[in-house]
């Protein structure tokens, strides 16, 4: 197993991409801490981890609040004694189909607090632990919406490009301590966000008039993705397992697209 007996924290691990990452890492031998704003979701996924034979700790957490971060970090270290892997996965999307002229200050504040500020807070809280041990893996979940400058969701797109830039800054600062920092940019997944965006496209784009959201999504997958298939939480999870493993010990400061070829560079 690639992550045997390591301890990983996956924020927002109670659903979606986070759950996929948790399950893949646990399947490779890791014990998991799951901070999530939805405590019931975190508890359910923790039970799944235990069913795979690994230890798990579910914690209710608002990743935008310093007090919650301090409590989660304290609980994790007191329970497991150490942390080897941090996955900053918690995130929110901006309202779909909104040009920047229709965004409010509150839209930007919420998205940046969850998608960017939370990474700063949690990484700052755990960096001394990684630096003292002179080892660690930090993986930030960004999005291809960052580099492609998605005009239908400005706050989200800008925030995810910010995640990529912050990843590179952290990689430079922590390299001397044998800590790698990388980002993963997921492509197109059938998430709550895409369900809302597909419904918006069906309402506003004559080419999709009368189509159900899932039909719109399937057509966009075929139109946008060279490989012609959507991504899954497990696709992101296996990428995270690799970046957390010894095989990736010389990879840092990178943004890995997991998108079926949508963005190539």
Phi, psi and omega per residue, in radians:
X1 nan 2.380 -3.017
X2 -1.292 -0.405 -3.108
X3 -2.118 0.566 -3.050
X4 -0.960 2.162 3.043
X5 1.112 0.300 3.033
X6 -1.546 2.816 -3.107
X7 -2.036 2.164 -3.087
X8 -2.138 2.508 2.987
X9 -1.967 2.232 -3.141
X10 -2.175 1.815 3.131
X11 -1.232 2.565 -3.093
X12 1.090 0.525 -3.062
X13 -1.425 0.094 -3.084
X14 -1.484 -0.087 -3.124
X15 -2.859 2.947 2.994
X16 0.980 -2.387 -3.129
X17 -1.024 -0.718 -3.131
X18 -1.025 -0.758 3.111
X19 -1.092 -0.702 3.100
X20 -1.066 -0.723 3.112
X21 -1.129 -0.789 3.137
X22 -1.008 -0.849 -3.076
X23 -1.134 -0.707 3.128
X24 -1.154 -0.757 -3.133
X25 -1.173 -0.722 3.101
X26 -1.114 -0.670 3.107
X27 -1.120 -0.391 3.093
X28 -1.706 0.233 2.977
X29 1.804 0.085 -3.086
X30 -1.548 2.557 2.887
X31 -1.508 2.582 -2.932
X32 -2.268 2.349 2.923
X33 -1.801 2.304 -3.046
X34 -2.150 1.574 3.006
X35 -1.453 2.243 -3.101
X36 -2.644 2.496 3.124
X37 -1.186 -0.391 3.059
X38 -1.734 1.687 -3.033
X39 -1.066 -0.666 -3.118
X40 -1.126 -0.686 3.098
X41 -1.109 -0.774 3.133
X42 -1.059 -0.706 -3.129
X43 -1.139 -0.701 3.129
X44 -1.109 -0.770 -3.133
X45 -1.212 -0.602 3.064
X46 -1.051 -0.681 3.077
X47 -1.107 -0.641 3.094
X48 -1.114 -0.713 3.119
X49 -1.090 -0.779 3.122
X50 -1.095 -0.586 3.082
X51 -1.151 -0.365 3.079
X52 -1.566 0.071 3.087
X53 1.539 0.245 -3.135
X54 -2.010 2.822 3.088
X55 -1.434 2.627 -3.136
X56 -2.584 2.584 3.090
X57 -2.314 2.024 3.109
X58 -1.691 2.302 -3.094
X59 -2.379 2.276 3.019
X60 -1.264 2.321 -3.040
X61 -2.742 2.295 2.913
X62 -1.710 1.884 -2.999
X63 -1.227 -0.080 3.094
X64 -1.602 -0.055 -3.070
X65 -1.904 2.151 -3.119
X66 -1.022 -0.704 -3.121
X67 -1.078 -0.697 3.107
X68 -1.160 -0.718 3.118
X69 -1.058 -0.816 -3.129
X70 -1.067 -0.715 -3.139
X71 -1.143 -0.762 -3.121
X72 -1.136 -0.800 3.138
X73 -1.089 -0.754 3.110
X74 -1.079 -0.757 3.131
X75 -1.133 -0.725 -3.122
X76 -1.097 -0.823 -3.085
X77 -1.254 -0.594 3.116
X78 -1.260 -0.527 -3.126
X79 -1.397 -0.778 -3.020
X80 -1.866 -0.269 3.103
X81 1.490 -0.309 -3.133
X82 -2.879 2.955 2.999
X83 -2.400 2.322 -3.128
X84 -1.836 -0.530 -2.988
X85 -2.378 2.297 3.015
X86 -2.088 2.151 3.045
X87 -1.987 1.897 3.077
X88 -1.474 1.568 -3.047
X89 -1.847 -0.472 -3.053
X90 -0.947 2.344 -3.125
X91 -2.877 2.820 3.049
X92 -2.322 2.711 3.098
X93 -1.825 2.635 3.021
X94 -1.351 2.892 -3.122
X95 -1.062 2.266 -3.058
X96 -1.206 2.614 3.035
X97 1.263 0.404 -3.073
X98 -1.911 1.916 3.007
X99 -1.115 2.780 -3.021
X100 -1.072 -0.473 3.134
X101 -1.166 -0.322 3.106
X102 -1.732 -0.065 3.099
X103 -1.312 2.662 3.044
X104 -1.879 2.897 3.064
X105 -1.036 -0.655 3.130
X106 -1.104 -0.644 3.087
X107 -0.995 -0.862 -3.097
X108 -1.186 -0.730 -3.112
X109 -1.071 -0.785 -3.106
X110 -1.125 -0.842 -3.083
X111 -1.108 -0.757 -3.118
X112 -1.236 -0.582 3.117
X113 -1.100 -0.782 -3.097
X114 -1.378 -0.776 -2.982
X115 -1.439 -0.488 -3.057
X116 -2.080 -0.937 -3.107
X117 -1.001 -0.691 -3.105
X118 -1.077 -0.630 3.118
X119 -1.153 -0.722 3.071
X120 -1.042 -0.849 -3.066
X121 -1.096 -0.848 -3.050
X122 -1.276 -0.685 3.126
X123 -1.170 -0.697 3.097
X124 -1.102 -0.657 -3.131
X125 -1.185 -0.588 -3.058
X126 -1.748 -0.279 -3.106
X127 -0.976 -0.760 3.133
X128 -1.034 -0.614 3.106
X129 -1.130 -0.813 3.112
X130 -1.121 -0.741 -3.096
X131 -1.141 -0.707 3.127
X132 -1.132 -0.674 -3.129
X133 -1.448 -0.222 -3.127
X134 0.989 0.764 3.012
X135 -2.938 2.688 3.100
X136 2.806 2.754 3.085
X137 -2.244 2.221 3.056
X138 -2.092 2.230 -3.123
X139 -2.224 2.104 -3.140
X140 -1.854 2.292 -3.142
X141 -1.565 1.943 3.117
X142 -1.768 -2.345 3.126
X143 -3.046 2.635 3.022
X144 -1.158 -0.251 3.084
X145 -1.099 -0.384 3.094
X146 -1.187 -1.122 -3.093
X147 -1.174 -0.419 -3.129
X148 -1.513 -0.068 3.132
X149 0.938 1.191 -3.059
X150 -1.255 1.942 -3.037
X151 -1.267 -0.277 -3.129
X152 -1.452 -0.089 -3.114
X153 -2.669 1.180 -3.031
X154 -0.962 -0.865 -3.104
X155 -1.040 -0.740 -3.128
X156 -1.133 -0.823 -3.102
X157 -1.067 -0.816 -3.135
X158 -1.144 -0.704 -3.139
X159 -1.092 -0.689 -3.103
X160 -1.277 -0.529 3.001
X161 -1.178 -0.605 3.051
X162 -1.081 -0.661 3.095
X163 -1.076 -0.742 3.141
X164 -1.108 -0.782 3.135
X165 -1.126 -0.760 3.130
X166 -1.117 -0.620 3.076
X167 -1.010 -0.775 -3.122
X168 -1.180 -0.670 3.091
X169 -1.091 -0.834 3.127
X170 -1.073 -0.703 3.141
X171 -1.039 -0.722 3.119
X172 -1.170 -0.733 -3.080
X173 -1.235 -0.585 -3.008
X174 -1.760 -0.071 -3.095
X175 -1.025 -0.666 -3.108
X176 -1.157 -0.260 3.139
X177 -1.800 0.252 3.113
X178 1.115 0.548 3.099
X179 -1.921 2.157 3.088
X180 -1.671 2.549 3.125
X181 -2.352 2.080 -3.132
X182 -2.372 2.835 3.078
X183 -2.067 2.652 2.980
X184 -2.048 2.319 3.124
X185 -1.928 1.668 3.098
X186 -1.150 2.693 3.098
X187 -1.615 -2.001 -3.019
X188 -1.936 1.995 3.118
X189 -2.157 2.614 3.133
X190 -1.379 1.334 -3.127
X191 -1.817 3.082 3.077
X192 -0.999 -0.681 3.140
X193 -1.076 -0.847 -3.102
X194 -1.188 -0.510 3.058
X195 -1.105 -0.746 3.097
X196 -1.189 -0.716 3.129
X197 -1.144 -0.708 3.126
X198 -1.109 -0.688 3.096
X199 -1.127 -0.692 3.108
X200 -1.123 -0.752 3.124
X201 -1.075 -0.733 -3.140
X202 -1.109 -0.564 -3.118
X203 -1.398 -0.533 -2.963
X204 -1.936 -0.317 -3.086
X205 -1.867 2.013 -3.103
X206 -0.985 -0.513 -3.121
X207 -1.152 -0.322 -3.102
X208 -2.011 0.180 -3.054
X209 -1.021 2.314 3.097
X210 1.471 -0.066 -3.128
X211 -1.504 2.530 3.034
X212 -1.250 2.673 -3.130
X213 -0.908 -0.721 -3.125
X214 -1.166 -0.596 3.084
X215 -1.149 -0.718 3.086
X216 -1.061 -0.803 -3.135
X217 -1.034 -0.824 -3.115
X218 -1.076 -0.665 3.125
X219 -1.198 -0.709 3.121
X220 -1.126 -0.655 3.081
X221 -1.026 -0.815 -3.124
X222 -1.171 -0.611 -3.104
X223 -1.339 -0.623 -2.970
X224 -1.688 -0.525 -2.960
X225 -1.833 2.025 -3.120
X226 -0.937 -0.636 -3.135
X227 -1.388 -0.155 2.994
X228 1.276 0.323 3.111
X229 -2.441 2.600 3.123
X230 -1.252 2.852 3.055
X231 -1.634 2.807 -3.131
X232 -2.172 2.806 3.059
X233 -0.980 -0.601 3.130
X234 -1.200 -0.562 3.039
X235 -0.996 -0.764 3.129
X236 -1.226 -0.657 -3.138
X237 -1.066 -0.759 -3.137
X238 -1.199 -0.589 3.052
X239 -1.116 -0.701 3.120
X240 -1.150 -0.702 3.084
X241 -1.004 -0.801 3.138
X242 -1.055 -0.850 -3.094
X243 -1.148 -0.432 3.116
X244 -1.502 -0.169 -3.019
X245 -1.544 2.964 3.086
X246 -1.128 -0.475 3.138
X247 -1.087 -0.376 -3.106
X248 -1.828 0.394 -3.019
X249 -1.134 -0.363 3.123
X250 -1.894 0.360 3.088
X251 -1.960 2.076 3.096
X252 -2.666 2.666 3.140
X253 1.290 0.324 -3.059
X254 -1.852 2.689 3.021
X255 -2.051 1.891 -3.054
X256 -1.627 2.023 3.087
X257 -1.396 2.221 3.043
X258 -2.094 1.475 -2.878
X259 -2.580 0.272 3.120
X260 1.139 0.363 3.107
X261 1.613 0.189 -3.130
X262 -1.073 -0.775 3.093
X263 -2.024 2.148 -3.140
X264 -2.165 2.302 3.061
X265 -2.752 nan nan
